């Protein structure tokens, strides 16, 4: 089994942080793979810092669900975390992995938001049960 993390980070205005990678199309929730010796929560905290310049207190992370990622391998799973009231440490400048990082209102997601990202945000916004598949 492989495990990745994604995080829905909302600022004080209720906007969600999305990133656009340099190597894959679309706007995504920040996230990535869980490294050897790292918990899923530790991976999420690291990915928020690396991809979005967001520092999150560990106790603020809420595990929303564990999804089977059909777009990955048959063994890939994604843990989705939610955190509210975040602020950026500094502006995230483009780098070799992240082309852009911005906050968006849930009712005005950018063109190119991936299907999985939009579906997860719809579940969160509507208070719906987490789906089984990403």
Secondary structure, 3 states (H helix, E strand, C coil): CEEEEEEEEEECCCCEEEEEECCCCCEECEEEECCCCCCHHHHHHHHHHHHHCECCCHHHCEEEEEEECCCCCCCEEEEEEEEEEECECCCCCCCCCEEEEEEECHHHCCCCECHHHHHHHHHHHHCCCCCCEC
